[in-house]
Structure formats: structure tokens, C-alpha cells
Amino acid sequence: MITFESLHLSKPIIALLAKHGITVPTPVQQAMMPLIAQGHDVIAQSETGSGKTLCFALPLLDKIQRRDGLTALILAPTRELALQISGEFIKFSQGTQLGVTAVYGGVSIGEQTRKLRQTNIIVGTPGRLLDLIQRGSVHLDAIRYLVFDEADRMLDMGFLPDIERILRHVPKKRQTLVLSATLPKEI
């Protein structure tokens, strides 16, 4: 049987998983986590609720150190999903001092800008992220991990031009993870 220990997660993360009653990795976690931990780019198709968020969150939390600065960018199509993902990062980064900031429209940009100065991981929607880039409030030139969550929904919602603009600000040498419930050819 595959366990989180056999997926080579750190002891603190395994302890946090157990504390939250998560003891056995889902099939998508079993397949993806070793690849992500080894630094491979990954495209994964899996239905909603299959554990995709922890697939990328846990290996990234094991790789990122506070002193690294801003190194991870997770893009999501909606504010609700950005908040949900950032909540999982915060929950499973307890004790690490990592900064996790959700950026999305409909709220004050000032508070988000202040938090960005101390962040390692941004979870955001494309529109607000572009706004922050254009204002000079965030620089993505040190991003090592780029995640597109619910990529199919981002395409359906017309975010492809925004994503292409964001990609111009992110280093070409990075690990890229694309997660989606469906895989249209544009992905």
C-alpha cells in the first residue's frame, strides 16, 4: 500500500495530514506527488474532489524555504478557489513561517500589496495578478513553481490572453503543473 511516508513527504507534513485525518493518498496523489517532488512538469486530469490541491501543495511546501522569497505562483479561475487553495497551503505550512498570500479582485488591493512583501507563495486570479504586475507591486522573476489549477475553467472564462501576459513575467526555467477536470486541446 502506498502511504504518504512512501511518497517521501517530510515528517511535519505527514503529522499535519494525520492531525487532519488524512492518512492514505488518493490515486491522483499517488501518481503525481513523486513526479512533482522530482521536479517534473506535470499535466493531470482528475475530477473535482480527487485531492489535486494537496497533490501540488504538499511537495511544494516541502521544497520552499522562508528565505527563498517569492518562488511559487498558483493561478486559479475564481476568488473562491484561490481562497480555498491558499487555505490548504496555510493549513499544511504550520510551523514553517512561509508566507502565503491570496490575490483576487473585489477587495482592497492595498492589503494584498502589503502582504506580498512577505510572501513565498501567491495564490491568485489572473486579473488581479496582472493588476499587481502592472502597478509594480509584484515581480515574478524568481518564480520556480507555476501551477494552473482548474485550467479548463480558466480557458472557459476567457483567461487565456491574461495567462499569456503573465507568462511573459515568469522565468522560462521553472516547474509547471497544470491540473484540470478536462483536458481541452488548448491546454
C-alpha positions as CSV (number, residue, x, y, z in Angstrom):
1,M,0.0,0.0,0.0
2,I,1.2,3.5,-0.9
3,T,1.5,5.8,2.1
4,F,2.4,9.5,2.5
5,E,5.7,8.2,4.0
6,S,6.5,6.3,0.9
7,L,5.9,9.5,-1.1
8,H,8.8,11.0,0.7
9,L,7.0,13.9,2.4
10,S,8.6,15.5,5.4
11,K,7.6,14.3,8.9
12,P,6.0,17.6,9.9
13,I,3.7,17.5,6.8
14,I,2.8,13.8,7.5
15,A,2.0,14.8,11.1
16,L,-0.3,17.6,9.9
17,L,-2.0,15.3,7.5
18,A,-2.7,12.8,10.3
19,K,-3.9,15.6,12.5
20,H,-6.5,16.4,9.8
21,G,-7.5,12.8,9.4
22,I,-5.7,12.3,6.0
23,T,-3.8,9.0,6.2
24,V,-3.9,7.5,2.7
25,P,-3.1,9.3,-0.5
26,T,-5.7,9.4,-3.2
27,P,-4.9,7.8,-6.6
28,V,-4.1,11.1,-8.2
29,Q,-1.8,12.0,-5.3
30,Q,0.0,8.6,-5.6
31,A,0.6,9.2,-9.3
32,M,1.5,12.9,-9.2
33,M,3.4,13.6,-6.0
34,P,6.5,11.6,-6.8
35,L,6.8,13.4,-10.2
36,I,6.3,16.8,-8.6
37,A,8.8,16.1,-5.8
38,Q,11.4,15.1,-8.5
39,G,10.9,18.4,-10.3
40,H,9.0,17.2,-13.4
41,D,6.4,19.3,-15.2
42,V,3.0,17.6,-14.9
43,I,-0.3,17.8,-16.6
44,A,-3.0,16.0,-14.7
45,Q,-6.7,15.4,-15.4
46,S,-8.7,14.4,-12.4
47,E,-12.3,15.2,-11.2
48,T,-13.1,17.8,-8.6
49,G,-12.7,16.5,-5.1
50,S,-10.0,13.9,-6.0
51,G,-7.3,15.6,-3.9
52,K,-5.5,17.6,-6.6
53,T,-4.8,20.6,-4.4
54,L,-2.7,18.5,-1.9
55,C,-1.0,16.9,-4.9
56,F,0.8,20.1,-5.6
57,A,0.7,21.9,-2.3
58,L,2.4,19.2,-0.2
59,P,5.5,18.7,-2.4
60,L,5.9,22.5,-2.9
61,L,5.6,23.1,0.8
62,D,8.4,20.6,1.3
63,K,10.6,22.3,-1.3
64,I,10.1,26.0,-0.4
65,Q,12.0,27.7,2.5
66,R,11.1,31.0,4.1
67,R,14.4,32.6,3.0
68,D,13.7,31.7,-0.7
69,G,11.4,34.7,-1.1
70,L,8.6,34.6,-3.7
71,T,9.0,31.3,-5.5
72,A,5.6,29.8,-6.2
73,L,2.6,31.1,-8.2
74,I,-0.7,29.3,-8.3
75,L,-3.3,30.6,-10.7
76,A,-7.0,29.8,-10.2
77,P,-10.1,30.9,-12.1
78,T,-12.1,32.3,-9.2
79,R,-11.7,34.1,-5.9
80,E,-13.4,31.2,-4.1
81,L,-10.9,28.7,-5.4
82,A,-8.0,31.0,-4.7
83,L,-9.1,31.3,-1.1
84,Q,-9.7,27.5,-0.8
85,I,-6.2,26.7,-2.2
86,S,-4.4,29.3,0.0
87,G,-6.3,27.9,3.0
88,E,-4.8,24.5,2.3
89,F,-1.3,26.0,1.9
90,I,-1.7,27.8,5.2
91,K,-3.1,24.8,7.0
92,F,-0.2,22.5,5.9
93,S,2.6,25.0,6.3
94,Q,2.1,25.4,10.0
95,G,5.4,26.0,11.8
96,T,7.3,26.8,8.6
97,Q,6.9,30.6,8.7
98,L,6.1,30.5,4.9
99,G,4.1,33.5,3.7
100,V,1.0,32.6,1.6
101,T,-1.0,35.4,0.0
102,A,-4.3,35.1,-1.9
103,V,-4.8,37.8,-4.5
104,Y,-8.1,38.3,-6.2
105,G,-10.4,41.1,-7.2
106,G,-13.3,42.6,-5.4
107,V,-11.4,43.6,-2.3
108,S,-8.8,46.3,-1.4
109,I,-5.6,45.9,-3.4
110,G,-3.7,47.7,-0.7
111,E,-3.8,45.0,1.9
112,Q,-2.8,42.4,-0.7
113,T,0.1,44.5,-1.8
114,R,1.3,44.8,1.8
115,K,1.2,41.0,2.3
116,L,3.1,40.4,-0.9
117,R,6.3,41.9,0.6
118,Q,6.5,38.9,3.0
119,T,5.2,36.1,0.8
120,N,6.7,32.9,-0.7
121,I,3.5,31.6,-2.4
122,I,0.9,33.6,-4.3
123,V,-2.4,32.0,-5.0
124,G,-4.4,34.3,-7.3
125,T,-6.7,35.0,-10.1
126,P,-5.2,36.2,-13.4
127,G,-6.9,39.6,-13.5
128,R,-5.8,40.7,-10.1
129,L,-2.3,39.3,-10.6
130,L,-1.9,41.3,-13.8
131,D,-3.1,44.4,-12.0
132,L,-0.5,43.9,-9.3
133,I,2.2,43.3,-12.0
134,Q,1.2,46.5,-13.9
135,R,1.4,48.5,-10.7
136,G,4.9,47.2,-10.0
137,S,3.6,45.6,-6.7
138,V,4.8,42.2,-7.6
139,H,7.7,40.8,-9.6
140,L,7.6,37.2,-10.8
141,D,11.2,36.9,-12.0
142,A,12.2,34.4,-9.2
143,I,9.2,32.1,-9.6
144,R,10.4,28.4,-9.7
145,Y,7.0,26.7,-9.4
146,L,4.0,27.7,-11.5
147,V,0.6,25.9,-11.1
148,F,-2.5,26.3,-13.2
149,D,-5.4,24.9,-11.2
150,E,-8.7,24.2,-12.9
151,A,-7.0,25.1,-16.2
152,D,-10.1,24.1,-18.2
153,R,-12.3,26.6,-16.3
154,M,-9.7,29.4,-16.8
155,L,-9.9,28.8,-20.6
156,D,-13.8,28.7,-20.4
157,M,-13.7,32.0,-18.6
158,G,-11.6,33.7,-21.3
159,F,-8.4,34.0,-19.2
160,L,-6.0,32.7,-22.0
161,P,-4.8,36.2,-23.0
162,D,-4.2,37.2,-19.3
163,I,-2.3,33.9,-18.8
164,E,-0.1,34.6,-21.8
165,R,0.7,38.1,-20.4
166,I,1.5,36.6,-17.0
167,L,3.8,34.0,-18.6
168,R,6.0,36.8,-20.0
169,H,6.8,37.8,-16.4
170,V,7.7,34.3,-15.2
171,P,11.1,32.6,-15.9
172,K,11.1,30.0,-18.6
173,K,13.2,27.8,-16.4
174,R,10.6,26.6,-13.8
175,Q,8.5,23.6,-12.9
176,T,5.0,23.9,-14.4
177,L,2.0,22.0,-13.1
178,V,-1.4,22.0,-14.9
179,L,-4.4,20.5,-13.2
180,S,-7.8,20.2,-14.8
181,A,-11.0,18.2,-14.7
182,T,-11.0,18.0,-18.5
183,L,-8.1,18.5,-21.0
184,P,-9.2,20.6,-24.0
185,K,-6.6,20.8,-26.8
186,E,-5.7,24.5,-25.8
187,I,-4.2,23.2,-22.6
